[in-house]
Amino acid sequence: MADVATPPRRSRITPEREAELYEAVLDLLREVGYESLTMDAVAARTRSSKATLYRQWGGKPELVARALRHNKPVCLADIDTGSLRGDLMEMVALQDDCKMEQDHALMRGLFHAIHDNPELHQALRQLLVEPEITGLNALLRRAVERGEIAADNPALEYVVHMLIGGFAARELVEDRAVDQAFLAKYIDAAILPALGV
């Protein structure tokens, strides 16, 4: 009979301690990048044992992905103002310009790291990207149900691509970080018209 693998046992870490650990991980990522980030450095910075870190998060990819997920201000599926434009503008209003600039630089570094690290790619997709896509799809589905968007609008499946494109293109084209003002204008000028709103 084959042995059944048991999931790693998780110790009880308070939400405050978990938030502190995640912030330390993000600080280290900003300082040294993903490749140079070690569990030893996280343990030293947070005064934790490596055993605790591995028991709680399994390894560096999951720890980094969970730190990034914890860093998100709100779940998109929870935004419901009653209109698509209101929902998208609320999403923008919940962002902070300084934090977006820091996060953009952090994500740019991680995008390079995922090419050589399939475990990181998988963890980011599972813990960061897929929940955001699910939330955005829920937001768009409500807009279809309210009659704001035609259910057969071909742009619906590309909204996430348009949003990511806005983030990536501004730095490339204008050599400027994305901020709230840019996102609000971009949504009004590009995304809403593509959706027929």
C-alpha positions as CSV (number, residue, x, y, z in Angstrom):
1,M,0.0,0.0,0.0
2,A,1.4,3.4,-1.0
3,D,2.1,6.0,1.7
4,V,-0.2,9.0,1.5
5,A,1.6,12.2,1.8
6,T,0.4,14.4,4.6
7,P,0.3,18.2,4.2
8,P,2.9,20.2,6.2
9,R,1.8,20.9,9.7
10,R,1.2,24.6,10.2
11,S,2.0,26.2,13.5
12,R,-0.2,28.9,14.9
13,I,1.1,32.3,14.0
14,T,-0.9,35.3,15.0
15,P,-2.2,37.5,12.2
16,E,0.0,40.3,13.4
17,R,3.1,38.2,13.3
18,E,2.1,36.8,9.9
19,A,1.8,40.4,8.6
20,E,5.1,41.3,10.1
21,L,6.8,38.3,8.4
22,Y,5.2,39.2,5.0
23,E,6.4,42.8,5.3
24,A,9.9,41.6,6.0
25,V,9.8,39.3,3.0
26,L,8.7,42.1,0.7
27,D,11.4,44.4,2.2
28,L,14.0,41.8,1.5
29,L,12.7,41.2,-2.0
30,R,13.0,44.9,-2.7
31,E,16.6,45.0,-1.3
32,V,18.1,41.9,-2.9
33,G,15.6,40.4,-5.4
34,Y,14.1,37.0,-5.6
35,E,17.2,35.0,-6.6
36,S,19.3,36.4,-3.7
37,L,16.5,36.1,-1.1
38,T,17.1,33.2,1.2
39,M,15.1,31.5,3.9
40,D,18.1,32.2,6.2
41,A,17.8,35.9,5.5
42,V,14.0,35.8,6.2
43,A,14.6,33.9,9.4
44,A,17.3,36.3,10.6
45,R,15.2,39.4,9.6
46,T,12.1,38.1,11.4
47,R,13.8,36.4,14.3
48,S,12.2,33.1,13.3
49,S,13.5,29.6,12.8
50,K,14.0,28.3,9.3
51,A,12.0,25.2,10.5
52,T,9.0,27.4,11.3
53,L,9.2,29.1,7.9
54,Y,9.4,25.8,6.0
55,R,6.7,24.3,8.2
56,Q,4.4,27.3,7.7
57,W,5.0,28.0,4.0
58,G,6.8,25.0,2.5
59,G,9.5,27.1,0.8
60,K,10.5,30.4,-0.8
61,P,8.1,30.4,-3.7
62,E,4.9,30.0,-1.6
63,L,6.2,32.4,1.1
64,V,6.9,35.1,-1.5
65,A,3.5,34.6,-3.3
66,R,1.6,34.7,0.0
67,A,3.4,37.9,1.1
68,L,2.4,39.5,-2.2
69,R,-1.2,38.3,-1.8
70,H,-1.3,39.7,1.8
71,N,0.0,43.0,0.4
72,K,-3.1,43.4,-1.8
73,P,-5.5,46.1,-0.4
74,V,-8.8,44.4,-1.3
75,C,-10.3,41.5,-3.2
76,L,-11.8,42.7,-6.4
77,A,-14.8,40.4,-6.0
78,D,-15.7,42.4,-2.8
79,I,-16.0,45.7,-4.7
80,D,-19.7,46.3,-5.7
81,T,-20.7,49.9,-6.1
82,G,-23.6,49.2,-8.4
83,S,-21.9,50.1,-11.6
84,L,-19.0,48.9,-13.6
85,R,-17.4,52.3,-13.8
86,G,-17.9,52.8,-10.1
87,D,-16.4,49.4,-9.3
88,L,-13.3,50.1,-11.5
89,M,-12.8,53.6,-10.0
90,E,-13.1,52.1,-6.5
91,M,-10.4,49.6,-7.4
92,V,-8.2,52.6,-8.4
93,A,-9.1,54.6,-5.3
94,L,-8.0,51.8,-3.1
95,Q,-4.5,52.0,-4.5
96,D,-1.7,54.2,-3.2
97,D,0.6,55.8,-5.7
98,C,3.8,55.2,-3.6
99,K,2.8,51.6,-3.0
100,M,2.0,51.0,-6.6
101,E,5.4,52.3,-7.6
102,Q,7.1,50.0,-5.1
103,D,5.0,47.1,-6.1
104,H,5.6,47.7,-9.8
105,A,9.3,47.5,-9.3
106,L,9.0,44.4,-7.2
107,M,6.8,42.7,-9.8
108,R,9.1,43.6,-12.6
109,G,11.9,41.8,-10.8
110,L,9.7,38.8,-10.1
111,F,8.6,38.5,-13.8
112,H,12.3,37.9,-14.6
113,A,12.6,35.3,-11.9
114,I,9.6,33.2,-13.0
115,H,11.3,32.3,-16.3
116,D,13.9,30.3,-14.4
117,N,11.7,29.1,-11.5
118,P,8.6,27.1,-12.3
119,E,7.7,26.8,-8.6
120,L,7.6,30.5,-8.2
121,H,5.5,30.8,-11.4
122,Q,3.0,28.3,-10.1
123,A,2.8,29.9,-6.7
124,L,2.2,33.3,-8.2
125,R,-0.4,32.1,-10.6
126,Q,-2.2,30.1,-7.8
127,L,-2.0,32.6,-5.0
128,L,-1.9,36.0,-6.7
129,V,-3.0,35.9,-10.4
130,E,-5.9,33.5,-10.4
131,P,-7.7,35.1,-7.4
132,E,-7.4,38.5,-9.1
133,I,-8.8,37.1,-12.4
134,T,-11.6,35.4,-10.5
135,G,-12.4,38.7,-8.7
136,L,-12.3,40.7,-11.9
137,N,-14.5,38.2,-13.7
138,A,-17.1,38.4,-10.8
139,L,-17.1,42.2,-11.2
140,L,-17.6,42.0,-14.9
141,R,-20.3,39.3,-14.5
142,R,-22.3,41.6,-12.3
143,A,-22.0,44.3,-15.0
144,V,-23.4,41.9,-17.6
145,E,-26.2,40.9,-15.2
146,R,-27.1,44.6,-14.7
147,G,-27.2,45.1,-18.5
148,E,-24.2,47.4,-18.6
149,I,-22.2,45.1,-20.9
150,A,-23.5,42.8,-23.6
151,A,-22.8,39.2,-22.7
152,D,-21.3,38.6,-26.1
153,N,-18.9,41.6,-26.0
154,P,-15.6,40.3,-27.4
155,A,-13.6,42.6,-25.2
156,L,-14.8,40.9,-22.0
157,E,-12.2,38.2,-22.2
158,Y,-9.4,40.8,-22.6
159,V,-10.1,43.2,-19.7
160,V,-7.4,41.6,-17.6
161,H,-4.9,41.9,-20.5
162,M,-5.9,45.5,-20.9
163,L,-5.3,46.3,-17.3
164,I,-1.9,44.5,-17.2
165,G,-1.0,46.2,-20.5
166,G,-1.7,49.6,-19.0
167,F,0.7,48.9,-16.1
168,A,3.4,47.6,-18.4
169,A,3.1,50.1,-21.2
170,R,3.2,53.3,-19.2
171,E,6.7,52.7,-18.0
172,L,7.9,51.4,-21.4
173,V,6.3,54.3,-23.4
174,E,6.5,57.2,-21.0
175,D,9.2,56.1,-18.5
176,R,6.8,56.9,-15.7
177,A,5.2,54.7,-13.0
178,V,1.5,54.0,-13.0
179,D,-0.5,56.1,-10.6
180,Q,-4.2,56.6,-9.7
181,A,-4.7,59.5,-12.1
182,F,-3.3,57.5,-15.1
183,L,-5.4,54.4,-14.2
184,A,-8.6,56.4,-13.9
185,K,-8.0,58.0,-17.3
186,Y,-7.0,54.8,-18.9
187,I,-10.1,53.0,-17.7
188,D,-12.3,55.8,-19.0
189,A,-10.5,56.1,-22.3
190,A,-9.7,52.5,-23.2
191,I,-11.4,49.8,-21.1
192,L,-14.9,51.2,-20.7
193,P,-15.3,52.1,-24.4
194,A,-14.0,48.7,-25.4
195,L,-16.8,47.2,-23.2
196,G,-19.4,49.5,-24.7
197,V,-19.9,51.5,-21.5
